[in-house]
Amino acid sequence: MPTDKKPAKKPAEKHLRKTSALGTLTGKQAGFVKAKLGGASDAAAARAAGYRESIARKPAIITKSPKVERAFRQLLEVAGITDELLALVIRDGLDATIVHARTRWAKREVLIDFRERREMVELVLKVKGYLVEKHEVRGLTLEQLLEGTHEDEQKG
């Protein structure tokens, strides 16, 4: 029996109609944001939006764009996800526990969820700017340049 019902919109899509967040974005940027709201990974969203493969492999180029960051902030605000709410969720994560199955001595056992707590600590440190991604620098060090030792390595 066919129905004329339209497929239900995903919760994130309804917030798109309530904001002008996509108005300032290019077509590809808007496509990226829509794909991310649909649940795609960064790379998949970049491909779906029509970005070249070289960009899709480094989606931070898109996500770090001020316009894209602003669009995500506006969407979060319209969805009611405030800084205060995020702080409360992170705080809950810092106290995370797991209820373990019945043991010989107790009906249930509450254990510390170290994985969740570690992830929340890492998130807090990143948000506060205390933890930055590790960057590996290849090539000559400042010491080698100043001492001229790089010339010896090139000759030998």
C-alpha positions in Angstrom: 0.0 0.0 0.0 1.8 3.1 -1.2 1.9 6.2 1.0 2.4 9.8 0.0 4.4 10.6 3.1 7.6 12.5 2.6 10.7 10.9 4.2 11.3 12.4 7.6 14.0 15.1 7.6 17.0 14.5 9.8 17.0 16.6 12.9 20.0 18.6 11.8 18.4 19.5 8.4 15.5 21.3 10.1 17.9 23.7 11.7 19.3 24.6 8.3 15.9 26.3 7.5 16.0 28.4 10.7 19.4 30.0 10.0 21.2 31.9 7.3 24.4 30.1 8.1 24.8 28.7 4.6 24.1 32.1 2.9 27.7 33.3 3.1 29.3 30.0 2.0 30.4 29.1 -1.5 28.5 26.2 -3.1 31.1 23.7 -2.2 31.3 24.9 1.4 27.6 24.7 1.7 27.6 21.2 0.2 30.3 20.2 2.7 28.3 21.5 5.7 25.1 19.7 4.5 27.0 16.5 4.0 28.5 16.8 7.5 25.0 17.4 9.0 24.0 14.2 7.2 26.6 12.3 9.1 29.4 12.0 6.6 33.0 12.0 7.6 35.1 15.1 6.7 36.7 13.4 3.7 33.3 12.0 2.4 31.6 15.4 2.9 34.4 17.1 0.9 34.0 14.5 -1.9 30.2 14.9 -1.9 30.6 18.6 -2.1 32.7 18.4 -5.2 36.2 19.1 -3.8 39.2 17.6 -5.5 40.7 14.5 -3.9 43.8 16.3 -2.7 41.5 18.6 -0.7 39.3 15.7 0.5 42.4 14.0 2.0 43.1 17.2 4.0 39.7 18.4 5.0 41.1 20.7 7.7 41.6 23.2 4.8 37.8 23.4 4.6 36.9 23.0 8.3 39.4 25.7 9.4 37.8 28.3 7.0 36.4 31.2 9.0 33.1 31.0 7.0 32.6 27.3 7.6 33.5 27.6 11.3 31.0 30.4 11.6 28.3 28.4 9.9 28.8 25.5 12.2 28.7 27.8 15.2 25.4 29.3 14.0 23.9 25.9 13.4 24.9 24.8 16.9 23.3 27.9 18.4 20.1 27.5 16.5 20.0 23.8 17.7 20.2 25.0 21.3 23.7 23.7 21.9 25.2 26.4 24.0 28.6 26.7 25.5 27.0 26.1 28.9 25.4 22.8 27.7 28.7 21.6 26.2 30.5 22.4 29.5 27.9 20.3 31.4 28.3 17.4 29.0 32.1 17.5 29.3 31.8 17.7 33.1 29.6 14.6 33.1 32.2 12.9 30.9 34.9 13.7 33.4 33.0 11.8 36.0 32.0 8.9 33.7 31.5 5.4 35.1 30.4 2.0 33.8 27.9 -0.2 35.5 29.4 -3.7 35.3 27.5 -6.9 35.4 26.7 -8.7 38.6 29.6 -10.0 40.6 29.9 -12.7 43.2 29.9 -10.1 46.0 27.4 -7.5 44.6 24.4 -7.1 42.4 26.3 -4.6 40.3 29.6 -3.0 40.3 30.3 0.6 39.2 33.7 1.0 37.6 35.5 4.2 36.4 35.3 4.7 32.7 38.9 5.6 32.1 38.5 5.8 28.3 35.7 8.3 28.5 37.4 10.4 31.2 40.7 10.5 29.2 38.8 11.6 26.0 37.1 14.4 28.0 40.3 15.6 29.6 41.9 15.7 26.1 38.9 17.7 24.8 39.1 20.1 27.7 42.8 20.7 27.2 42.3 21.3 23.5 39.4 23.7 24.1 41.4 25.7 26.6 44.4 25.7 24.3 46.7 23.7 26.5 47.0 20.8 24.1 48.0 21.3 20.5 48.4 18.7 17.8 52.0 17.5 17.5 53.8 18.8 14.4 56.8 17.0 13.0 59.3 19.2 11.3 61.6 17.6 8.8 64.8 19.1 7.5 67.5 21.1 9.1 67.3 22.2 12.6 68.2 25.8 13.6 71.4 24.4 15.3 72.5 22.7 12.1 71.9 25.9 10.1 73.9 28.0 12.6 76.8 25.6 12.9 77.0 24.9 9.2 76.9 21.1 9.9 74.3 20.6 7.1 77.1 21.4 4.5 79.2 18.5 5.9 76.2 16.1 5.6 75.6 17.1 2.0 79.3 16.6 1.0 79.7 13.3 2.7 
